[in-house]
């Protein structure tokens, strides 16, 4: 069965999407079949994995996840547009010879849809719920994959809860500073409450340190604080591999040919970093 992992942080700009895609690539390079579900309204994972022209075509055709959620607000079945088979983009990415990553793309139109989801029709027998939309659509294909990575938006709204509904657990990528880590307790508490309502387990796999600067006293002290909180059971554990701050890793977000995976992350130890991080995550998740 697929292991389904959500990536969450309440603050944007923490390297969440770069980490999600890096993990997808490394896990695929080990022979895993990986699905990336882009729920983030900024669509960054989408444009990292398919070119912008292809994304625009899909968006115009209504074959992004924004349309899936828009269709849920439509009571007339004849007016629904989203088609899972058309939306699913296979063998995506910029790395030469790396197959095995599929994508369900996002859209900027999610911004307009998300606030309306609480008003969606409940169905004749109250069988529909706004947090079940994604689960209902993708449950038939999840078993086709070894790993599903869900890039969630930087909030705990209905779109994020859709991702958590199908997740076995989650990771929290974060810069080790005050603003980026401030929302971690809220994430943990909100996910735990949501899991209780579902009567299911959603495991906190751990915190991934991103954009790390070893020379920064703030970063060093924040990591130690997070580890101390984890030892007290107040935070998820901190993964041992830190993603360093660096232009080479950030440049990996551009959709341009990168040669091999090792060439894409060759500089500043990026390849080895993501390789070790993927090994840690795989061990924690039991992939």
PERA-V898808 format. One record per residue. N is the residue number from 0. OMEGA is omega as a letter, one per 30 degrees, with the letter a starting at -180 (NA if undefined). D_LAST is the distance of its C-alpha to the last C-alpha in Angstrom with 2 decimals. Layout:
N:OMEGA:D_LAST
N:OMEGA:D_LAST
//
This chain:
0:l:9.44
1:l:8.26
2:a:6.67
3:a:9.92
4:l:10.80
5:l:14.53
6:a:16.27
7:l:19.65
8:a:22.79
9:l:26.30
10:l:27.82
11:l:27.71
12:a:27.78
13:a:25.16
14:a:22.94
15:a:20.45
16:l:20.48
17:l:20.60
18:l:17.48
19:a:15.71
20:l:16.93
21:l:16.30
22:l:12.57
23:a:12.65
24:a:14.70
25:l:12.82
26:l:9.46
27:a:11.89
28:l:13.74
29:l:11.04
30:l:11.44
31:l:9.02
32:a:11.26
33:l:11.43
34:l:13.91
35:l:15.71
36:a:17.96
37:l:20.80
38:a:22.57
39:a:24.38
40:l:28.10
41:l:28.53
42:a:26.51
43:l:25.41
44:l:21.99
45:a:23.92
46:l:26.58
47:a:24.22
48:l:22.66
49:a:25.82
50:a:29.40
51:l:31.60
52:l:33.95
53:l:31.30
54:a:30.14
55:l:33.79
56:l:34.29
57:a:31.40
58:l:32.69
59:l:36.19
60:a:35.07
61:a:33.28
62:l:29.87
63:a:27.86
64:l:26.27
65:a:29.56
66:l:31.26
67:a:28.81
68:l:29.79
69:l:33.41
70:l:33.50
71:l:32.54
72:a:35.80
73:a:37.77
74:a:39.41
75:a:40.70
76:a:38.04
77:a:40.16
78:l:39.59
79:a:35.80
80:a:34.57
81:l:30.76
82:a:29.27
83:a:25.50
84:l:25.86
85:a:28.18
86:a:26.21
87:a:22.89
88:a:23.05
89:l:21.27
90:a:20.30
91:l:21.39
92:a:21.78
93:a:24.24
94:a:22.60
95:l:24.35
96:a:22.53
97:l:19.14
98:l:18.37
99:l:15.39
100:l:15.80
101:a:17.67
102:l:19.43
103:a:21.21
104:l:23.94
105:l:25.70
106:l:29.44
107:a:31.96
108:l:33.46
109:l:30.87
110:a:33.24
111:a:35.94
112:a:33.85
113:a:31.94
114:a:35.05
115:a:36.25
116:l:33.24
117:a:34.60
118:a:37.58
119:l:35.80
120:a:37.49
121:a:36.06
122:a:36.88
123:a:39.71
124:l:38.19
125:a:36.19
126:a:33.00
127:l:31.67
128:a:30.26
129:l:29.57
130:a:26.03
131:a:25.14
132:a:25.99
133:a:22.62
134:a:21.00
135:a:23.91
136:a:23.65
137:a:20.01
138:a:18.98
139:a:20.12
140:a:17.78
141:a:14.45
142:l:13.49
143:a:14.28
144:l:11.16
145:a:7.47
146:l:7.58
147:l:10.85
148:a:12.42
149:l:15.72
150:a:18.42
151:l:20.75
152:a:24.44
153:l:25.91
154:l:27.10
155:a:26.20
156:a:28.14
157:l:27.62
158:l:25.57
159:l:22.99
160:l:23.08
161:l:22.34
162:l:19.03
163:a:18.30
164:a:19.41
165:a:16.38
166:l:13.84
167:a:11.64
168:a:12.45
169:l:13.86
170:a:14.57
171:l:18.19
172:a:19.22
173:l:22.77
174:a:25.70
175:l:26.93
176:a:30.23
177:a:31.99
178:a:31.78
179:a:28.10
180:a:27.01
181:a:29.73
182:a:27.79
183:l:24.75
184:l:26.41
185:l:27.30
186:a:23.77
187:a:22.54
188:a:25.56
189:l:25.49
190:l:21.86
191:l:22.59
192:l:25.75
193:l:24.20
194:l:21.56
195:l:24.55
196:l:26.44
197:a:23.68
198:l:23.35
199:l:19.56
200:l:17.06
201:a:15.82
202:l:14.21
203:a:15.37
204:l:12.48
205:l:15.08
206:l:17.78
207:l:17.52
208:a:20.96
209:l:22.33
210:a:25.70
211:l:26.27
212:a:29.72
213:a:30.11
214:a:33.87
215:l:33.79
216:l:34.86
217:a:33.59
218:a:30.05
219:a:30.11
220:a:31.62
221:l:29.30
222:l:26.19
223:l:27.96
224:a:28.89
225:l:25.35
226:l:24.22
227:l:27.24
228:l:26.49
229:l:22.96
230:l:24.59
231:a:26.90
232:a:24.19
233:l:25.56
234:l:22.70
235:l:18.92
236:l:18.10
237:l:18.61
238:a:16.07
239:a:17.95
240:l:17.86
241:l:20.50
242:a:21.06
243:l:24.80
244:l:27.46
245:a:28.77
246:a:30.27
247:l:28.14
248:l:24.87
249:a:26.79
250:l:28.32
251:l:24.99
252:a:25.41
253:l:28.28
254:l:27.90
255:a:29.53
256:a:28.72
257:a:26.83
258:l:26.86
259:l:23.73
260:l:20.75
261:l:22.21
262:a:25.55
263:a:24.34
264:a:23.12
265:a:25.56
266:l:27.75
267:l:27.49
268:a:24.35
269:a:22.21
270:a:20.16
271:l:19.40
272:a:18.72
273:l:16.05
274:l:14.56
275:a:14.44
276:l:13.33
277:l:10.27
278:l:9.48
279:a:10.30
280:l:8.40
281:l:4.99
282:a:6.62
283:a:8.07
284:a:5.64
285:l:3.79
286:NA:0.00
//
